[in-house]
Amino acid sequence: MFLRQGFVALLAICPVSAAWAVPATEEGAARLRGVFQTYFGGTAGVVSVTPQGESYELKIDPAPLLAQVPAEQAQISISALTYRLTDNGDGSWGVSEDQVLSWSVVVPKTFEQKGSTRIESTGIWDESLMSFREQQAVMTDYVIDSVQYAPPLPPPAPEAGAAPEPMPEEPQVVSRDHQRTARMEMSLSGAAGKAGGVDQAMRFTAEGLEQTQDFVMIPGGEPVQIRVTAPGYDGSGQITGARTEGELSLLAWFVAHPSEELIKGSQEALRDRVSAAMPLWDELSMDAALRDLRVGTPLGEFGLASARLMVGMSGVTADGRLQEQVALAGLSVPEGVLPSWVAPILPQEVTLDFTASEFDLAAPAKMLIEAVDLAAEDPFAKLDPKQVQAALLPQGKAALTLAPSQIKGDGYRIDYRADVAAGPGAVPSGSALISATGLDKVEAALAAAPPDEAGQPLMMLRMARAMAKPGASGENVWDIQMPEGGGPVTVNGQPMGPATSQP
């Protein structure tokens, strides 16, 4: 997948030339060929560009490059990639493909993988944006098969008087994994960002998910099989202010410095490239929903009717931010796995909305870029951990927020939210609010359970209910306060322990 997208980065740094204007010419093909060959180190047979009417056919064959990897380290093969490039004459290129991508990776006695998929895509690449204005892609029959190995097990100890068996040479198989997605679709659009960079929006869907994994839990034991299936998932992603020019320039630098010696010898130039790519982006978010997940195990089939995950994060900026939202619904467990008293109170819906903020990523990143010495025995020796921590948390704490979230089961519901400031060596401060209804049912289930299984949870629940205060609708409420600067934590105004103080 990296190579499939990688040619776009190479196209982005190609100089605009009138020789590439429609129609395609031999001179234009030679210029394209020269640029791409330079990027791939000039290795013969890797790049070919052929004019075909009003378009160019670009073919990238990684085989000559991959043949340079020592076989004892890895054996890698990737099918040749073919694209059609059309100069639109307005600073944009039409890009299309219709091909089967396949690959194979073997790390001797450690790992093996084979994969393949059919890819069809069309798009418009904008030279000024260094991004696609628009792109649509379909991947079908995406299949990956992997095998993980571990060192061979030593033979059993010989009986008295018997000669020891020789150590096996072949490694043991730890796991075998088969994954298949029947179809994936993706659409992408891009436009100049209002505050710089590029704003991109993406939508994606996948259908027919399946995975089978056989893994050995005990060395020398029989493999256990796990089978996962789902009809599919869908979602969207957004990124604002992507610094595509800096990121592609950084990629170009690494392509031009393929060895450790070249990287170390030019690390000052690398600092400039990394700095120019900052902050990578302003904001990035991804939202995806999975439906009807089924997990087959030796204990039976587990299920989840729906799962939604949202992740959002800032770039390498002074106002750092990370958010995660999770929503799970419709959990099912095989009969006999859980004690009978648990089934009536098993949660059916769980939501969590967590945000961390008030931390600085830009300042410590700048310190890292300026101080790291790749040629030194310890590249990070010039970095002071305390200074890095102070730069990351200029206020000594980060703000941690739990937006209104919920656990819901049959006949009961627990709601919770919190705002807390916390950091290394600092006493947490802030507040939390928990409310619950239907706890009679939960308490009854715990009371009916054997004491050795639920005695402690039952005692804790009864203590908590004794400390609760009634809410407006009769619910149990716990208002938790953690004073700033130290002091006893209180629940509904009642102190829970001795006062604490800042170190």
N, C-alpha and C positions, 0 to 999 in steps of 0.2 A: 504494500500500500504506500510505503514511503517513496519507492521509486516511481510509482504511478503519478504521485503528486509532485515529485521532485523536479520533473522537467519544467514545470511552471515557474519554479524559482530561477531556473537557468534562462528561460525565455525573458523573464523580467529584467535581467541585466543586459540583454542584447541591445546594442545601439540601434536606434532607428535609422534605417537606410533606405534611400529611394530605390535601391536595387531590389528591395523586397516588395515593391508595389505590384499590384495586380497588373498583368498576369505574372505567374511565377516564372523565374528565369534560372538559367544555369549559374549565372553570376550570384543571384540571390541565394541559391542552394549552397554555393561554395562558401559564402559569407556565414550562413547559418551553421554549416558543417564546421567551419573553423572555430566559431564561438563554442559550440558544444564540445568539440574535441579538446579545446583548451581546458574546459571545465572538467573533463574526464581524464586529464593528464596526457592527452595525446595518444593514448593507447590505440593501436590500429584495430579496426573492426568493431569498435564500440558504437560509433555514431555514423549514420548515413542519412543524407538529406537528398531527396529526389523531387524535382519539379514535376507536377502532374496537372496540366491545365492551369487553373487559377489557384491551385493550392500546392503546398509542399508536403511530402510524406517524410516524417521524421521517424527514424527507427533507432532505438537505443538497446543494444545487446550487452548486458552486463557480464557475459561469460568471460571475455578476455581479462576483465578486471578481477573477477572472482577467482580466476585460475591462479592469480598471484598470491592468494591466501594459502599459507602452508597447510598441506593436507592433514598433518598431525594435529593442527589446531582446530580446523573446521573445514567441512566440504559444503559449499553453498552453491546452489544453482537457481537462477531466476529466468523465466522465459523472456525473450526479447519483447520490448514494448514499442508499439507503433501508434503514431498520432498523425492527424491531418491538421495542418496549420494553414489558415487563409488570412492574408493581409486585407483588412477591411478598408485600409486607406485613410482612417481617421484616428490612428493611434490605438486601435484595438485589433485583436486577432480572434478569428473563429478557431476554436479548438474542438476536435471530436475524436472519438475512438470507438472501436467495436472489436473486442479481442478477448481472448482467454488468457488470464494471468495465472501462472503456476510457479511454485517455488519448492525448494527442498533444502533443509538445513540438517547437517549431521555434525555434532560435536562428539568425537569418538569416546565411547564408553560413558557418556554423560547425558546426551539429549539427541532426539531425532524428531523432525517435523516435516510433513508434506502438506501442501495446501494448493487450492485452485479455486477460481471463480471466473465467471464471464462478466465483462464490464462493457457497458454502453454509456457514453456520455457526450454531451454537447455543451458548449459554453462560449462566452465572449470574455477574453482576457483584455483588461485595460492597462496599457503601459503606464499611464499617469498615476493610476491607483496602485499599480503592482498587485492587482487582485482581480478576481472575476467580477464583472458587472452582474453576470448571471451564469448559472450552471445547473444542469440537470443530469443526474447519473442513476443508473440502475445496475445492481449487481445481483446475479442469479447463481444459485447452487454454490454458495460459499461454503467450502469444506476444509477443515483442518484436522489432521491426525497427528498426534504427538505421543512420544514415548520418553519417559524419564527413567534414567538408570542410577544405580548406586553401586559402590564397590562390592565385589563378590563377598559372600559370607564365608568365613573360614570353615573348613570341614570339622565334623564332630571329633572330639578327642578319641584317639584310638584305644581299643581295649588293651589290657595288660599284655605285653609281649608282641603286640601287633605294630606294624610299621605305620607311621602317620601318612594320611592321604595328602597328596600335593594340593597346594592352594589353587582354587579354580582361577582361570584366566578371564573368563567372561563375566561381565558385571551382571547384577541382578536387576530385573525390571521392577521399578517402584510403582509406576502407574502408566496406564494407557488411556488416552483421552481422544474422543471423537466428537467434533462439533460440526453442525451444519445449520445454515440459515438458507431457507429456500429463496428468499427474495429480499433485497434491501433497496429502498429508493431514497434519494437525497436531492434537495433543491437548495440553491445558494444564491443570494443577491448581495451586492456590495455597492457602496456609495461613499463619497468623500465625507469624513467626519466633520462636524461643526467645529470641534475644538482641535482638529488635526487628526492625522491618521485615517484609517478606513473603518467605516461601520459595516458590519456584516450580519446577515440574518440567515438562518438555516432551518429547514424542516426535514425530518427523516422518519421513515417507517421501516419496519422489518416484519417478515412473516415466516412462519414455519420454523421455529427454533427448537433444536434438539441437541442434547449433549449426553454422552455416555462415558463414564469414567470408571475404570477398574484400578483400584489402588491397594497396595499391601499395607495394612495397619501394623502388623507384627512381622519383623524380618523373618523371612522363610515361611511365612504363613500363606494361607489361601487369599487371593484377592477378593475385595469387597466391591460390589458394583453399585454405582449411583447413576440414576437416569433422570435427566431434567428435560422437561418439555414446556413449551408455551406457544399459543397461537401467534404471538408477536408483541411488539412494542412500538410506540411512536413518541415523537417529541419535537422539541425545537431548541435552538440555541441562538444567542445574540452576543456580539462582541462590539464594543464601541472603542474607537480610537486605536485600532490595531496598527502598530508601527511596522507595516509590511516592508517598507524600504530598508529599515535598519535590520529587521530579522533576515531578509533575503541577502543583505550585504554580509551579515555574519555567517550565513550558510555558505556564501561564495568564498569567504575567507577560509573556512575549514576545508572546503573542497580543494583550494589552492595550497593547503598545508596539510597533506595527508599523513605525515609521520609525527611521532612524538618529538623528534629532534627539531623539525621545522617549526612546530608549535612553540616549543620552549625558546627557540632562537628569535621568534618574532612576537613574543608575548606583549611587548609594548604596543604594537599595532593591534593586537587582540583586545587590549584594554580599551582602545579607542572605538573599536567595532562594537564591543559589548555595551559601552556607555551610550553609543549612538542608538542602539536598539531599545534602550530604556524609555518608558516603563513597560515595554512590550505591548501593553494595551491599557485602557482606562478601566473598563468594566467587562466582565465575561460572565455569562450565565448559561446553564443547560438544564432543561426540564424534560424528563422522560417518564413514561407510564408503561408498566408491564402488566399484562392481564393473564389470568388463569394459569398461574405457575404451578406445575406439578413436579414433585421430587420423589421418585421411586427409590426405596432403600430396602435392605433386608428386613427392616422392621415394619414395612408397609409404605403406603403413599402419603406424603405430606402435601398440603396444598395452600395456595394463597390466591384469593380471588383477584386482588389487584395490589399493585405496589407502585408508588410514585416517588420519584427522587428529584429534587431540585438543588443545584449547587450554583452559587454565585461567588465571585471573588474579584477583588480589585487587581490591577496590575501592580508593578513594583512602584507604588506611590507612597507619599507621606501619610495619606489617610487610608491606611490598610483596612480591608474589610473581607470577612468570609461568612457566608451564610449557607446553611444546609436545612432543607425541609424534607421530611420523610412522612409518608402516609401509607399505612398497611391496613388491609381489610380482608376479612373472610379467611382467617386461618383455620385449617383443618388438620387434625392429627390422627394417625391410625389408632384404631381401637386397641386398648391394652397397653399402649405406650405410657400413658399417664395414669396415675391413680384415679379411681372412679370419682372421688370427691373433687378433683380438679376440673373435670369436664364442664360442670355448670358455671364455673367462674372464669373459664379461659377467655382472655381478651379477644374481641372480634374486630376492633378498630383501634389503631394506635397512630397518633400524629405527633410530630416533633418539629419545631421550628426554632433553630438555634442560630445566633449571630454573634460573631466576635468582631470588635472594632476598637478604635482608639489605639492602634499600633502603627508603627512606621516601618515600611519595607524599603523605602528609598534610601534612607540614611545608612542602614547596615549593608545594603547592596553596594553603595558607593564605597564604603570601607572595605568590603570584600574585593571589589574590582581593583582598588588602588593598592591593597596590601598583599594579595596572593602572589607568590613567587613560584611559578611552576618548575623552575630550575633548582630550587632549594630542596634539601632532604625532607624538610617539613614545610610544605607550601603555605601553611597557615601560621607559621611561627610568629609573624609580625602582628597578628590579630590578638587583641586583648579581649577575652570573653566578656569581661565586665563592661568594657566600653561598647561592645556589640549589643549586649543586653540593654544597656542604657539607651542606645540609639533605637533599638527595636521598641522599647517601652519608655518613651520620654517622660511619662507621668508615673512610671513605676508599676502601673497596672494596665490591664486591658479591660474593656467593657464587654461583659458576657451577658447576652440577652436571650431569654427563653420566651418567645412570643406565645400567646395563648395556645396551648396544646392539650391533648386529651387521650385518655385510655377509656375505652368503652367495652362493656361486656353485656351479657344478657341480664338486664335488670339493674345494672349499676353503671356509674359514670364518674370518672375522676378528671378534673380540670386542673391545670397548673400553668404558672408563668413565673418568671423571675428576672430581676435586673441586678447583676452582681459585678463588682470591680475586683479583679484578682490579678496577682502577679507573683513571681518568685520572691520569697522572703517577706511578702506583704500579707497582712491579715485581711481576708476577704470582707467586703462590706457590701451592703445592698439589702434587697428584700425579695421575698418570694410569697406567692399566694397559692394555696391549694384548696380546692373545694371538692366535695364528693357527695353523691347521692346513691342510695341503694346499698349501703354498706351492711345492712342487716343480712342481706343474702350472702355476702362474702363471709361475714362472721359465722353465719349458720353452717356454711360449707366447711369452714375451718374447724368449727366445734364438733362436727360429725366425723372428722378425720381422725385416724389414730394419733395419739399425743406425740409419739416419737417422730411423726411426719410433719405435723402442723402445729405442735404445741407452742414453739417460739413465735412463728408468725401470728398466731392467735393472740398471744400475750401482747405483742407489739401493737396489733390493731386495736385491742381494747384500751391500751394506754393512750394511743393517739386519739381515739374517740372521746376519751375522758378529758383530753386537753382541748378539744374542738369547741368552737362557739357556733351558735345557729346563724345561718344566713337568712336572707330575705325570704327565700322559698323553702326554708326548713333544712337546707343542706348543711353538712358539716364543713366548717371553714377553719383553716389554719393560716394565720397571718404571721409570717416569719420575718424578723428584722435583725440585721447584722450591722451594728453601728460602725460608722467610719471612725478610724483611729483606735479601735479596740473597745471592748465592753461586752457584757454578757449577751449572747444570742437570746432573743425572746420569741416565744410563740404565743400569740394572742395576749401580749403584754407580760407574760410570765417568764422570768429568766430561766434558762436551761442549764446554766453552768457558771463557773467563775469568770470574772472579767478577763479579757485578753488585752494585750497592748502591742503596739508596733515594736518590732525588734530594733 
